[in-house]
Each structure stands twice: as structure tokens, then as C-alpha cells.
Amino acid sequence: MKLNAEQIQDSLSNFTGTDGYHRITIVPHLVATDGVAWLAENAQCYWLIDEIALAQMHPKIRSNKQLQGIQFWTLKVEGSRGTLICEEDEGKPVYTKAIPFTDFPLSEIKIWVGPGDEKTKVALLPSEY
């Protein structure tokens, strides 16, 4: 059952750290923390994690040395359209993708991507950092 925006926002604040990593995307080089896995399940947005995982291969992200350490992703939703943005620092977008249709329940969500091991990156909520 898909939760509403208020239920999701209230629950996300409970995630501080993670107990494990989850393979929830079609791309094997990105794993998710408990909070991101919970978000994907309860907001039914596995597509969002797939978009972030697939974007890791984009030249603007792959060739940016700063983004190999940490990436700041934001999905902004207006009506049924969205914009997915990756920044290397606040106000410094490196990659932007228009999402022509989404039913994502929040007007905005932030997901950070940081290093895992030598072959894997980790998608996490800012509160899990």
C-alpha cells in the first residue's frame, strides 16, 4: 500500500544510520541503506533509485572527481512532472533530467550517494549520513 506524503515524511525522519545494505536497483553497482530501501518500497519509487543508478554511467558524473566522493541528488516534483538533479555542492548542478510523469507523493526528496567499496556506491538519506 502506498503511503501518503505526510506518512512518508514522518517516517523518513526515523532513519539515522543503517543496519544493512540492499540491492534494490537494476544496476549492481549501487546499494541502498535501510532508509532508501524503505522509501522505494513505501513510496513505490524504485524507478527513482534506478534513475540515480543509471546516471552513474553518464560522462558528467563518471568524469567528475568530486562526485566520486559524494553526490547530492534531489527530485523536485511539480504536479505530475519532476526534475532530477545531481549537484557536486549546493547550487552547483552537474546533471539534470526531466521526469515527464511521476506520482511521487512528496514535492521534494534528497538522496545522497557516497562511496561503498571499490565497486559499489551507497544511496542514503541525508539523515543516515
Buried (B, 14 or more C-beta within 10 A) or exposed (E): EEBEEEEBBEBBEEBEEBEEBBEBBEBEEBBBBBBBBBBBBBBBBBBBBBBBBBBBEBEBBEEBEEBEEBBBBBBBBEEEEBBBBBBBEEEEBBBEBEBEEBEBBBEEBBBBBBEBEEEEBBBBBEBBE
